[in-house]
C-alpha cells in the first residue's frame, strides 16, 4: 500500500496495530455442505464476534448479542429468507385492504408457549399495543390506530393512513418485533421484567440456564409447532472474551459455529487450512454491518454541521479498510449501504480524505490553531470489537493531525452502552449498526426525533433533530408507490449525508465460521437471528 497522502502519525498506526498491509488477498468461500436427510441429536455450540448480552431478551433491541440469544426462544410473525422473500412463522398470512389502511393477519394454530399456555390473537394484540408500537418499532407504527382480534387466530390492524405492504411486513419480520406472552407480561413493566433473563416463548428452544460470564443453555422444545424440529438435542450460546480464544475453540471443535466476524480477517486463511473449519458469507449480503462515528449534538463544536463535515475530511476511510479490516470491506458512502439493491444511491455528499481541506474548513468555522490546538473532544470507542478499539486509535491520530486534541476512552460493552446510549457522555462515539433492506425504523431511527429514547441502545443517541428529516421519514411510511419510495429514500440519504450526525465509515465484509460437519447454520437474511430449528450435525 502506498503511504502517499498519509501523515507520518497515520502511517505509524500500521505498525502499532500489527497489521500486515499485504494480507488482503482473497480466500475461498466453500459452502457448508447440505445433505437430504438431517440427522437427529447432538449439541451445537454457537457464538458471535462480540460479547455477552446485558439480558437474554431486550425489548426494543439492545444490539446483536441479545438478538442472538432471544431469537432461539422468542419468534416473530414473519421472517425474511435468504432469497429476500417473506416466510410465515407465527403468522400464516398477512393481507392488505385495497387502500392499504387495513391488514388482516391469520395466525398459526396449535402453537403453545413453553409453559403450556395457548398462543392466540390476544398475545399479538398485546405485542402491537404494549410492545411494538411504544417500544420496539416506534415511529414505524405511529399510524396504527386500532388492533382487534375478531377470533382467537385473527388480528385486524387499522391505520390512519396508507401503509406499504413491504414496509409493514419488514417491520413484522424485523429483529426487534419478537412476540412475548401476554399472560406473563401484561400489567408489568416490559422493559424491566425479570422474565427478560429467563424468556418464555414459542420457539424451538426453551430457556435452560444462564451461567453469567460463560454461556446460556437451551433445551429442545419437544412440543414445537414445526413437526420433528429442532433436530439437535441441545443448543449452547457461549461467549469468549477475545478472538484468539474463539479461533482456538473452532480448531479444537469446542465451538461449532461463530457468526458476525468472530475472528480477525488475518486468521481466516489459517483456520480454513486446518481442514476443520469452513467460512461462509451467506446471510449478510443484504444486511450490511458498519462501523460508525457518532457526533453528540449536545456538545460544543461537534454540534455544528460545518465542524462535523470538516472532521470527516480528516478521516481516510480506505486506510481504515486496508489496515484495520485487512481489505475485507469498503468505504461507506451513505447510511443506505451498497448491498441494499432496493434503495441504495451514491448520489450523496462525500467527504474525501483531505487534511488540508479539513484544516481550512475548521479555520473558516472560527476554530483556528492556537498553540498547536484548535479544541478538544472526548472519543468513546465501544470496544466490543477489537477493530473498534483500533479505529479509536486511528481517529485520535487523524484528528490530532488537524489540530484537534483527543481524549480516547476504549470501553467494554456495558460501559459503552451506558456512556453512549444512556448518559450521552461523549463528543464522538465509535459504534456499530446493521441495516436491513427496509429503512424504517432500523436505519431511520438514528436520524429521527422519535428515535431519541434515552437508554435505548442503537437508536438516536446523538440528539439530532430535523423537521425536514422527520417529514421525509413520515412520507416513507405512507408512500405505497415503490418508485416514489425510492426517491424519498434518496432524499433521506442526501440529507443524512449533509447533516452527518452519525456517519457510517466502513461497510464491513461479514462472515461465519463453522465446523465442517455443521449443517443449516447460514440460512435466512440475518443468520445471527435464525432460530436454528433446522440445524444439525453430520456425525
C-alpha positions as CSV (number, residue, x, y, z in Angstrom):
1,X,0.0,0.0,0.0
2,X,1.3,3.4,-0.8
3,X,1.7,5.9,2.0
4,X,1.3,8.9,-0.2
5,X,-1.2,11.3,1.3
6,X,-0.9,9.8,4.8
7,X,0.7,11.7,7.6
8,X,3.6,10.0,9.5
9,X,1.4,9.5,12.5
10,X,-1.2,7.7,10.4
11,X,1.5,5.5,8.7
12,X,2.8,4.6,12.1
13,X,-0.6,3.2,13.0
14,X,0.1,0.3,10.7
15,X,2.9,-0.8,13.0
16,X,1.2,-0.4,16.3
17,X,-1.9,-2.2,15.2
18,X,0.2,-5.2,14.0
19,X,-1.5,-5.2,10.6
20,X,0.2,-6.7,7.5
21,X,-0.9,-4.5,4.7
22,X,-0.4,-7.2,2.0
23,X,-2.8,-9.5,3.7
24,X,-5.9,-8.6,1.7
25,X,-5.7,-11.4,-0.8
26,X,-8.9,-13.3,-1.4
27,X,-9.9,-16.5,0.3
28,X,-12.2,-19.2,-0.9
29,X,-15.7,-19.4,0.4
30,X,-16.6,-23.1,0.4
31,X,-20.3,-23.6,1.1
32,X,-21.5,-25.6,4.1
33,X,-22.4,-28.9,2.6
34,X,-26.1,-29.9,2.7
35,X,-27.5,-33.5,2.5
36,X,-31.0,-34.5,2.0
37,X,-31.6,-36.3,5.4
38,X,-30.9,-34.4,8.6
39,X,-29.6,-36.4,11.5
40,X,-31.1,-36.1,14.9
41,X,-29.2,-35.5,18.2
42,X,-26.1,-33.7,19.4
43,X,-25.2,-30.4,20.9
44,X,-24.4,-27.3,18.9
45,X,-22.2,-24.5,20.5
46,X,-22.6,-21.1,18.9
47,X,-21.1,-17.7,19.5
48,X,-20.6,-14.4,17.6
49,X,-17.9,-11.8,17.2
50,X,-18.9,-9.8,20.3
51,X,-19.5,-10.3,24.0
52,X,-22.3,-11.4,26.4
53,X,-25.6,-9.5,26.3
54,X,-27.0,-7.3,29.1
55,X,-30.1,-9.5,29.1
56,X,-31.2,-12.6,27.1
57,X,-34.1,-10.5,25.7
58,X,-34.0,-6.7,25.4
59,X,-37.3,-5.2,24.4
60,X,-36.7,-2.6,21.6
61,X,-33.3,-4.0,20.6
62,X,-30.2,-3.9,22.7
63,X,-27.9,-5.0,19.9
64,X,-26.7,-8.2,18.2
65,X,-25.9,-10.1,21.4
66,X,-29.4,-10.2,22.9
67,X,-30.8,-10.6,19.4
68,X,-28.9,-13.8,19.0
69,X,-29.9,-15.2,22.4
70,X,-33.6,-14.2,22.3
71,X,-34.4,-15.4,18.8
72,X,-33.9,-19.1,19.8
73,X,-36.8,-18.8,22.3
74,X,-39.0,-16.0,21.0
75,X,-40.4,-15.9,17.5
76,X,-41.7,-13.3,15.0
77,X,-44.8,-13.3,12.9
78,X,-42.7,-13.5,9.7
79,X,-39.1,-13.9,8.6
80,X,-37.1,-12.9,5.6
81,X,-35.3,-15.8,3.9
82,X,-32.1,-15.9,2.0
83,X,-33.9,-15.1,-1.2
84,X,-35.4,-12.0,0.4
85,X,-38.9,-13.5,0.4
86,X,-41.2,-13.3,3.4
87,X,-41.9,-16.6,5.0
88,X,-44.6,-17.4,7.7
89,X,-43.6,-18.0,11.2
90,X,-46.4,-17.3,13.8
91,X,-48.5,-15.6,11.1
92,X,-49.7,-17.7,8.1
93,X,-51.0,-14.8,6.0
94,X,-51.0,-11.0,6.1
95,X,-53.5,-9.5,3.7
96,X,-53.9,-5.7,3.0
97,X,-57.1,-4.0,2.0
98,X,-57.3,-2.2,-1.3
99,X,-56.4,1.1,0.2
100,X,-53.6,-0.3,2.4
101,X,-55.2,1.1,5.5
102,X,-56.2,-2.3,7.0
103,X,-54.4,-5.6,7.3
104,X,-55.8,-9.0,8.3
105,X,-53.4,-11.4,10.0
106,X,-54.2,-15.1,10.1
107,X,-52.2,-16.8,12.9
108,X,-50.8,-20.3,13.1
109,X,-53.0,-22.7,15.0
110,X,-51.8,-25.3,17.6
111,X,-49.0,-23.2,18.9
112,X,-48.2,-23.3,22.6
113,X,-46.0,-21.2,24.9
114,X,-43.2,-23.0,26.6
115,X,-45.2,-23.0,29.9
116,X,-48.1,-24.9,28.1
117,X,-50.4,-21.9,27.6
118,X,-52.0,-21.5,24.2
119,X,-50.7,-18.8,21.8
120,X,-53.6,-16.8,20.4
121,X,-54.6,-13.5,18.9
122,X,-54.7,-11.7,22.3
123,X,-50.9,-12.2,22.5
124,X,-50.4,-10.5,19.2
125,X,-52.8,-7.6,20.1
126,X,-50.8,-7.1,23.3
127,X,-47.5,-7.0,21.5
128,X,-48.7,-4.5,18.9
129,X,-50.1,-2.1,21.5
130,X,-47.8,-2.6,24.5
131,X,-44.5,-3.8,23.0
132,X,-44.0,-3.0,19.3
133,X,-45.8,0.4,18.9
134,X,-44.5,2.1,22.1
135,X,-41.1,0.4,22.3
136,X,-39.5,-1.6,19.5
137,X,-41.0,-0.3,16.3
138,X,-41.6,3.3,17.5
139,X,-42.4,5.7,14.7
140,X,-42.9,2.9,12.2
141,X,-46.2,2.0,13.8
142,X,-47.2,5.6,14.6
143,X,-50.2,5.5,12.2
144,X,-51.6,2.3,13.7
145,X,-54.8,3.4,15.3
146,X,-56.6,0.1,16.2
147,X,-55.8,-3.5,16.7
148,X,-58.6,-6.0,17.2
149,X,-59.0,-9.8,17.5
150,X,-62.3,-10.9,15.9
151,X,-61.4,-14.5,16.8
152,X,-58.6,-16.4,18.5
153,X,-56.5,-16.7,15.4
154,X,-57.2,-13.5,13.5
155,X,-55.9,-10.0,14.1
156,X,-57.0,-6.9,12.2
157,X,-54.8,-3.8,12.0
158,X,-56.3,-0.4,11.2
159,X,-54.1,2.5,10.1
160,X,-54.9,6.2,9.9
161,X,-53.1,6.4,6.5
162,X,-51.9,4.0,3.8
163,X,-49.1,1.7,4.9
164,X,-47.0,0.0,2.3
165,X,-47.2,-3.8,2.4
166,X,-43.4,-4.4,2.1
167,X,-42.8,-1.8,4.8
168,X,-45.3,-3.5,7.3
169,X,-44.0,-7.0,6.6
170,X,-40.5,-5.8,7.0
171,X,-41.4,-4.5,10.4
172,X,-43.0,-7.7,11.5
173,X,-40.0,-9.7,10.2
174,X,-37.6,-7.3,11.8
175,X,-35.2,-8.3,14.6
176,X,-37.0,-6.3,17.3
177,X,-40.6,-7.5,16.8
178,X,-40.4,-10.7,18.8
179,X,-43.7,-12.0,20.3
180,X,-43.8,-12.2,24.1
181,X,-46.5,-13.9,26.1
182,X,-49.3,-11.6,27.2
183,X,-50.3,-13.7,30.2
184,X,-46.8,-13.3,31.7
185,X,-46.1,-9.7,30.8
186,X,-49.5,-7.8,30.9
187,X,-49.7,-5.3,33.8
188,X,-45.9,-5.4,34.3
189,X,-43.1,-3.2,33.1
190,X,-41.9,-4.9,29.9
191,X,-38.5,-3.2,29.9
192,X,-37.5,-4.3,33.5
193,X,-39.4,-7.6,33.7
194,X,-37.1,-10.2,35.3
195,X,-38.5,-12.6,32.7
196,X,-36.3,-11.0,30.1
197,X,-33.5,-13.0,31.6
198,X,-35.4,-16.3,31.5
199,X,-37.7,-15.8,28.5
200,X,-40.8,-17.9,27.8
201,X,-41.5,-18.2,24.1
202,X,-43.0,-20.3,21.3
203,X,-39.7,-21.1,19.6
204,X,-37.8,-24.4,19.1
205,X,-35.6,-23.9,22.2
206,X,-36.6,-23.5,25.8
207,X,-34.6,-21.5,28.3
208,X,-32.4,-23.8,30.4
209,X,-29.7,-21.9,32.3
210,X,-27.6,-18.8,32.1
211,X,-24.2,-19.0,33.6
212,X,-23.1,-15.4,33.7
213,X,-19.8,-14.8,32.1
214,X,-19.8,-18.1,30.3
215,X,-22.9,-19.4,28.4
216,X,-26.6,-19.9,28.1
217,X,-28.0,-23.4,27.8
218,X,-31.2,-24.2,25.8
219,X,-33.3,-27.3,25.9
220,X,-35.1,-28.8,22.9
221,X,-38.8,-27.9,22.7
222,X,-40.3,-31.3,22.2
223,X,-43.7,-29.7,21.6
224,X,-42.6,-27.2,18.9
225,X,-45.2,-26.5,16.3
226,X,-42.9,-27.5,13.4
227,X,-43.0,-31.3,13.4
228,X,-39.8,-33.1,14.2
229,X,-37.8,-29.9,14.9
230,X,-35.4,-29.0,16.2
231,X,-33.1,-31.7,15.2
232,X,-30.5,-31.1,17.8
233,X,-30.8,-32.2,21.4
234,X,-29.2,-29.1,23.0
235,X,-28.0,-25.7,22.0
236,X,-25.5,-23.6,23.8
237,X,-24.6,-20.0,23.1
238,X,-21.2,-19.3,24.7
239,X,-19.0,-16.2,24.9
240,X,-15.3,-16.0,24.6
241,X,-13.6,-12.8,25.7
242,X,-11.2,-12.4,22.8
243,X,-10.9,-13.5,19.1
244,X,-7.9,-15.8,19.8
245,X,-10.0,-17.9,22.2
246,X,-12.7,-18.2,19.6
247,X,-10.2,-19.3,17.0
248,X,-8.8,-21.9,19.3
249,X,-12.2,-23.2,20.1
250,X,-13.1,-23.6,16.5
251,X,-9.9,-25.6,15.9
252,X,-10.5,-28.0,18.7
253,X,-14.2,-28.4,17.8
254,X,-15.3,-27.0,21.2
255,X,-17.1,-24.3,19.2
256,X,-19.5,-25.4,16.4
257,X,-20.4,-22.1,14.7
258,X,-19.4,-18.5,15.1
259,X,-21.3,-15.6,13.5
260,X,-20.6,-12.0,12.6
261,X,-16.8,-11.7,12.2
262,X,-15.8,-13.8,15.2
263,X,-12.0,-13.6,14.5
264,X,-9.9,-11.0,12.7
265,X,-9.7,-11.4,9.0
266,X,-6.0,-12.3,9.2
267,X,-6.9,-15.6,10.9
268,X,-9.3,-16.9,8.3
269,X,-6.8,-18.4,6.0
270,X,-5.0,-20.2,8.8
271,X,-8.3,-21.7,10.2
272,X,-9.5,-22.9,6.8
273,X,-6.2,-24.5,6.1
274,X,-6.6,-26.7,9.1
275,X,-9.3,-28.6,7.2
276,X,-11.6,-28.4,10.2
277,X,-13.3,-25.0,9.6
278,X,-15.2,-23.5,6.7
279,X,-16.1,-19.9,6.1
280,X,-19.3,-18.5,4.6
281,X,-20.6,-15.0,3.8
282,X,-24.2,-16.1,3.2
283,X,-26.9,-14.3,5.3
284,X,-25.0,-11.0,5.3
285,X,-25.4,-9.9,1.7
286,X,-28.5,-7.7,2.3
287,X,-27.9,-6.6,5.9
288,X,-24.6,-4.9,6.0
289,X,-22.6,-4.2,9.1
290,X,-21.0,-0.9,9.6
291,X,-18.7,0.9,12.0
292,X,-19.9,4.5,12.7
293,X,-18.7,7.8,14.0
294,X,-21.5,9.5,16.0
295,X,-21.4,13.2,16.9
296,X,-23.1,14.3,20.1
297,X,-25.4,17.3,19.2
298,X,-25.4,18.4,22.9
299,X,-21.6,19.1,22.9
300,X,-19.7,22.2,21.9
301,X,-18.1,22.3,18.5
302,X,-19.3,18.9,17.1
303,X,-22.9,20.1,17.4
304,X,-22.1,22.3,14.4
305,X,-22.6,20.8,11.0
306,X,-19.7,22.6,9.4
307,X,-17.4,21.2,12.1
308,X,-18.6,17.7,11.6
309,X,-18.1,18.0,7.8
310,X,-14.6,19.3,8.3
311,X,-13.6,16.5,10.7
312,X,-14.8,13.9,8.2
313,X,-12.2,15.2,5.7
314,X,-9.5,14.3,8.2
315,X,-10.5,10.6,8.1
316,X,-9.1,8.2,5.5
317,X,-11.8,5.5,5.1
318,X,-9.8,3.4,2.6
319,X,-6.9,3.4,5.1
320,X,-9.3,2.1,7.7
321,X,-10.5,-0.7,5.4
322,X,-6.9,-1.7,4.4
323,X,-5.3,-1.6,7.8
324,X,-8.0,-2.4,10.4
325,X,-10.2,-4.7,8.3
326,X,-7.5,-6.2,6.1
327,X,-9.3,-5.1,3.0
328,X,-12.4,-7.0,4.0
329,X,-14.9,-4.2,3.4
330,X,-15.3,-0.9,1.6
331,X,-15.6,2.7,2.5
332,X,-19.2,3.6,3.3
333,X,-20.8,6.3,1.2
334,X,-24.1,6.8,3.0
335,X,-26.4,5.3,5.7
336,X,-28.0,3.3,2.9
337,X,-25.5,0.6,2.1
338,X,-24.4,-0.5,-1.3
339,X,-25.8,-4.0,-0.5
340,X,-29.3,-2.5,-0.4
341,X,-30.4,-3.1,-4.0
342,X,-33.8,-1.5,-3.3
343,X,-32.8,1.9,-2.0
344,X,-29.1,2.5,-2.5
345,X,-27.8,5.6,-4.2
346,X,-24.3,7.0,-4.4
347,X,-25.7,10.5,-5.3
348,X,-24.9,12.0,-1.9
349,X,-22.3,14.4,-0.5
350,X,-19.0,12.8,0.1
351,X,-16.0,13.8,2.3
352,X,-12.8,12.8,0.6
353,X,-9.7,12.4,2.8
354,X,-8.0,15.8,2.6
355,X,-6.4,17.1,5.9
356,X,-5.6,20.5,4.3
357,X,-9.3,21.0,3.4
358,X,-10.3,19.8,7.0
359,X,-8.0,22.5,8.4
360,X,-9.2,25.2,6.1
361,X,-12.9,24.4,6.9
362,X,-12.1,24.5,10.7
363,X,-10.4,27.9,10.2
364,X,-13.5,29.1,8.3
365,X,-15.6,27.8,11.2
366,X,-13.8,30.1,13.6
367,X,-11.6,27.4,15.1
368,X,-8.0,28.2,14.1
369,X,-4.9,26.7,15.6
370,X,-3.8,28.3,18.9
371,X,-0.5,26.9,20.3
372,X,-1.0,23.9,18.1
373,X,-4.5,23.1,19.1
374,X,-8.0,24.1,17.9
375,X,-10.2,22.4,20.5
376,X,-10.6,19.1,22.5
377,X,-13.0,16.2,22.1
378,X,-13.7,13.0,24.0
379,X,-13.9,10.0,21.8
380,X,-15.5,6.9,23.2
381,X,-14.8,3.7,21.3
382,X,-17.2,0.8,22.0
383,X,-14.6,-1.9,22.2
384,X,-17.0,-4.8,21.9
385,X,-15.0,-5.5,18.7
386,X,-11.2,-5.2,18.7
387,X,-11.5,-3.3,15.4
388,X,-13.5,-0.6,17.2
389,X,-10.6,-0.1,19.7
390,X,-8.1,0.2,16.8
391,X,-10.4,2.6,15.0
392,X,-10.5,4.7,18.1
393,X,-6.7,4.9,18.0
394,X,-6.7,5.9,14.4
395,X,-9.4,8.6,14.8
396,X,-7.4,10.0,17.7
397,X,-4.3,10.3,15.4
398,X,-6.3,11.6,12.4
399,X,-8.0,14.4,14.4
400,X,-4.8,15.4,16.2
401,X,-3.2,15.7,12.7
402,X,-5.6,18.6,12.0
403,X,-5.1,20.2,15.5
404,X,-8.0,18.6,17.4
405,X,-6.9,17.3,20.8
406,X,-8.5,13.9,21.6
407,X,-9.1,12.1,24.9
408,X,-9.7,8.5,23.9
409,X,-11.7,6.0,26.0
410,X,-11.9,2.4,24.7
411,X,-14.5,0.8,27.0
412,X,-16.2,-2.5,27.4
413,X,-19.8,-3.4,26.3
414,X,-21.6,-2.4,29.4
415,X,-19.7,0.9,29.8
416,X,-20.1,1.7,26.2
417,X,-23.9,1.1,26.2
418,X,-24.2,3.4,29.3
419,X,-22.0,6.2,28.1
420,X,-23.2,6.4,24.5
421,X,-26.9,5.5,24.8
422,X,-27.7,6.1,28.5
423,X,-25.7,9.1,29.7
424,X,-24.8,10.6,26.3
425,X,-21.3,11.1,27.8
426,X,-19.1,11.6,24.7
427,X,-18.3,14.0,21.9
428,X,-17.7,11.4,19.3
429,X,-18.6,7.8,19.6
430,X,-17.3,4.8,17.7
431,X,-20.1,2.3,17.5
432,X,-21.8,-0.1,15.0
433,X,-25.2,-0.9,13.5
434,X,-26.6,-3.3,10.9
435,X,-29.1,-2.2,8.2
436,X,-31.7,-4.4,6.6
437,X,-33.4,-3.6,3.2
438,X,-36.3,-1.6,4.7
439,X,-35.0,1.7,6.1
440,X,-37.8,2.3,8.6
441,X,-37.3,2.1,11.5
442,X,-33.9,0.3,11.8
443,X,-31.9,2.9,9.8
444,X,-34.1,6.0,10.1
445,X,-34.3,5.8,13.9
446,X,-30.7,7.0,14.1
447,X,-31.9,10.3,12.5
448,X,-35.5,11.0,13.6
449,X,-36.6,12.9,16.6
450,X,-38.7,10.0,17.7
451,X,-35.6,7.9,17.7
452,X,-34.2,9.8,20.7
453,X,-35.0,7.4,23.5
454,X,-32.7,7.8,26.4
455,X,-31.2,4.4,27.5
456,X,-32.3,2.6,24.3
457,X,-29.3,1.1,22.6
458,X,-28.6,1.6,18.9
459,X,-31.1,4.5,18.5
460,X,-30.6,8.2,18.0
461,X,-28.0,8.9,20.8
462,X,-26.7,12.0,19.0
463,X,-29.8,14.1,19.7
464,X,-30.0,15.1,16.1
465,X,-33.5,16.6,15.3
466,X,-34.6,18.0,12.0
467,X,-38.1,18.8,10.8
468,X,-37.1,18.1,7.2
469,X,-35.7,14.6,8.2
470,X,-38.8,13.8,10.3
471,X,-41.1,14.8,7.4
472,X,-39.1,12.6,4.9
473,X,-39.3,9.5,7.1
474,X,-43.0,10.1,7.7
475,X,-43.5,10.1,3.9
476,X,-41.5,6.9,3.6
477,X,-44.0,5.2,5.9
478,X,-47.1,6.2,3.9
479,X,-46.0,6.1,0.3
480,X,-47.1,2.9,-1.4
481,X,-45.6,3.5,-4.8
482,X,-42.2,1.7,-5.0
483,X,-40.6,4.3,-7.3
484,X,-41.8,7.2,-5.1
485,X,-40.4,5.4,-2.1
486,X,-37.0,5.1,-3.9
487,X,-37.0,8.8,-4.5
488,X,-37.8,9.5,-0.8
489,X,-35.0,7.1,0.3
490,X,-32.6,9.0,-2.0
491,X,-33.7,12.3,-0.4
492,X,-33.2,10.8,3.1
493,X,-29.6,9.6,2.1
494,X,-28.7,13.1,0.8
495,X,-30.0,14.9,3.9
496,X,-28.3,12.4,6.3
497,X,-25.1,12.7,4.4
498,X,-25.3,16.5,4.5
499,X,-26.0,16.9,8.2
500,X,-23.8,13.9,9.2
501,X,-24.9,13.5,12.9
502,X,-23.9,9.8,12.6
503,X,-21.7,8.6,9.8
504,X,-21.0,5.0,8.6
505,X,-17.3,4.8,7.9
506,X,-16.9,1.3,6.6
507,X,-19.2,-1.4,5.2
508,X,-17.7,-4.4,6.8
509,X,-17.5,-7.7,5.0
510,X,-19.1,-10.1,7.4
511,X,-18.6,-13.9,7.6
512,X,-19.5,-17.0,9.6
513,X,-17.0,-19.7,10.6
514,X,-18.2,-23.3,11.4
515,X,-17.0,-26.8,11.8
516,X,-17.2,-28.9,8.6
517,X,-19.9,-31.2,9.9
518,X,-22.3,-28.5,10.9
519,X,-25.3,-28.1,8.6
520,X,-28.0,-25.4,8.0
521,X,-26.5,-22.6,10.1
522,X,-26.3,-19.9,7.4
523,X,-29.9,-19.8,6.3
524,X,-32.0,-16.6,6.3
525,X,-31.4,-13.0,5.6
526,X,-30.0,-12.4,9.0
527,X,-28.2,-15.5,10.1
528,X,-27.4,-14.4,13.7
529,X,-31.1,-14.2,14.4
530,X,-32.2,-17.5,13.0
531,X,-33.7,-20.0,15.4
532,X,-31.5,-22.9,14.3
533,X,-34.6,-25.2,14.4
534,X,-33.3,-27.0,11.3
535,X,-29.6,-27.0,12.2
536,X,-27.9,-30.4,12.6
537,X,-24.6,-32.1,12.9
538,X,-23.4,-34.7,10.3
539,X,-21.7,-37.1,12.7
